[in-house]
């Protein structure tokens, strides 16, 4: 049975967000990041935190798809 399109979109969204979060986390160890003002660093760290939480929600949704774990 083929996976419904909306489920495929959720998986795609999670994969894209994982990639973006990985890139952001790598950015944290760059000279550019280190040269930013502290308030901007804080915003970027908060952004990463919220992205990780969002990924967690998407993972829960995927795990609970009727077909089971579709990852």
Phi, psi and omega in degrees: 000129181287146178286135177301151183301321182296327178290321177299321179294321179296316179297317179297317179299317179297316180298317179296317180294321175303315180298314180295320178294319177301315178297318179296317180296323176294325179299329181301338182259017181261162176295325179299312179300314182297338180273353182285155174297152184302322181294326177289321175300318179299316179299319180293322176294320177295321178301315180298319179299314181291325176298317179296320178295318178298317177301320179298319178295316178298320179297320177297317179299314181297316180300328184263011172300147182307330179282356184097203182288107185265010181286000000 
